[in-house]
Amino acid sequence: MKSRAKLDLRLSGPDVGESLFSVLAPDNEGAPRGLRLSMTRRGASIGMLIESDSISTVISNLLALLRDVALFEEVWLLSHGTGGRVQRA
């Protein structure tokens, strides 16, 4: 059975999108056989697609990507003087 997960992120601006994309892209090259990861970026949006024959592989890779995004967010906020807290409208 083929499994697939798609994650779309809308970031606060194109500079954030470019930075996150450049951080995530090297980690997602050379995936093991049977796993397909693809990422696209358009301005402040990043799309990620994970495909595998195993649902557990898709879920574990999706969770790893989400952890990486959360870590990026924390570092980004700390480095831009917001005290590491998400500013919500």
VOPAGU-2260 file (C-alpha; in pm, 1 decimal, decimal comma):
REM VOPAGU-2260
SITE   aa  ch    i         X         Y         Z
SITE  MET   A    0       0,0       0,0       0,0
SITE  LYS   A    1     132,8     344,8     -90,0
SITE  SER   A    2     110,3     616,4     173,9
SITE  ARG   A    3     145,5     990,1     129,7
SITE  ALA   A    4     149,5    1299,7     347,6
SITE  LYS   A    5     152,4    1658,1     227,0
SITE  LEU   A    6     251,4    1949,4     445,7
SITE  ASP   A    7     205,0    2310,0     338,2
SITE  LEU   A    8     366,7    2584,7     544,7
SITE  ARG   A    9     281,7    2952,2     508,5
SITE  LEU   A   10     554,7    3160,6     665,1
SITE  SER   A   11     564,9    3526,3     761,3
SITE  GLY   A   12     764,0    3632,6     455,3
SITE  PRO   A   13     976,7    3520,1     161,2
SITE  ASP   A   14    1298,9    3563,8     360,4
SITE  VAL   A   15    1174,2    3318,2     623,1
SITE  GLY   A   16    1065,2    3078,5     347,8
SITE  GLU   A   17    1403,9    3095,3     180,7
SITE  SER   A   18    1587,5    3039,7     510,7
SITE  LEU   A   19    1373,7    2744,6     618,3
SITE  PHE   A   20    1396,6    2586,6     274,4
SITE  SER   A   21    1776,0    2615,3     275,2
SITE  VAL   A   22    1791,6    2458,2     622,7
SITE  LEU   A   23    1562,5    2165,2     541,8
SITE  ALA   A   24    1673,7    2084,2     186,2
SITE  PRO   A   25    2015,0    1927,9     263,5
SITE  ASP   A   26    1860,0    1689,5     520,0
SITE  ASN   A   27    1608,8    1564,1     266,9
SITE  GLU   A   28    1849,5    1456,8      -5,9
SITE  GLY   A   29    1950,0    1096,0     -57,8
SITE  ALA   A   30    1643,4     937,8     103,1
SITE  PRO   A   31    1645,9     560,9     157,3
SITE  ARG   A   32    1498,3     340,2    -111,1
SITE  GLY   A   33    1120,0     326,8     -92,0
SITE  LEU   A   34    1093,7     677,5      53,7
SITE  ARG   A   35    1032,5     983,4    -160,4
SITE  LEU   A   36    1063,5    1333,6     -18,8
SITE  SER   A   37    1007,1    1644,0    -225,8
SITE  MET   A   38     998,8    2010,3    -131,8
SITE  THR   A   39     893,6    2318,1    -323,0
SITE  ARG   A   40     908,8    2682,7    -229,2
SITE  ARG   A   41     709,0    2973,0    -365,6
SITE  GLY   A   42     775,6    3297,5    -183,5
SITE  ALA   A   43     669,6    3256,8     177,7
SITE  SER   A   44     519,4    2909,0     123,3
SITE  ILE   A   45     688,6    2572,0     141,0
SITE  GLY   A   46     525,4    2248,3      31,3
SITE  MET   A   47     651,9    1907,0     137,1
SITE  LEU   A   48     542,4    1569,1       4,8
SITE  ILE   A   49     641,0    1240,8     169,6
SITE  GLU   A   50     562,1     909,9      -1,2
SITE  SER   A   51     643,8     552,6      98,4
SITE  ASP   A   52     509,6     198,9      90,4
SITE  SER   A   53     487,8     213,9     470,2
SITE  ILE   A   54     253,2     443,1     662,8
SITE  SER   A   55     484,8     430,6     964,7
SITE  THR   A   56     773,2     559,5     749,6
SITE  VAL   A   57     559,6     847,3     626,1
SITE  ILE   A   58     447,2     937,4     977,9
SITE  SER   A   59     795,8     918,2    1131,0
SITE  ASN   A   60     941,0    1136,6     854,0
SITE  LEU   A   61     655,4    1385,6     884,3
SITE  LEU   A   62     714,0    1410,7    1259,9
SITE  ALA   A   63    1087,7    1460,7    1202,1
SITE  LEU   A   64    1013,6    1743,1     956,2
SITE  LEU   A   65     775,5    1906,6    1201,7
SITE  ARG   A   66    1039,8    1888,4    1477,5
SITE  ASP   A   67    1291,4    2050,7    1240,6
SITE  VAL   A   68    1042,9    2326,9    1154,8
SITE  ALA   A   69     971,1    2389,0    1525,7
SITE  LEU   A   70    1343,7    2410,0    1600,8
SITE  PHE   A   71    1393,4    2649,1    1308,4
SITE  GLU   A   72    1108,2    2866,4    1438,3
SITE  GLU   A   73    1262,7    2882,1    1783,9
SITE  VAL   A   74    1608,1    2973,9    1650,9
SITE  TRP   A   75    1461,4    3226,3    1404,1
SITE  LEU   A   76    1261,6    3402,0    1674,3
SITE  LEU   A   77    1552,8    3410,3    1918,1
SITE  SER   A   78    1787,6    3548,8    1654,4
SITE  HIS   A   79    1540,7    3820,6    1551,5
SITE  GLY   A   80    1484,2    3963,4    1898,7
SITE  THR   A   81    1139,0    3827,4    1973,2
SITE  GLY   A   82    1252,3    3635,9    2281,2
SITE  GLY   A   83    1173,2    3299,1    2124,9
SITE  ARG   A   84     798,6    3342,4    2152,8
SITE  VAL   A   85     556,5    3325,7    1866,0
SITE  GLN   A   86     373,2    3654,3    1819,7
SITE  ARG   A   87      12,0    3572,7    1732,6
SITE  ALA   A   88    -234,1    3828,1    1601,6
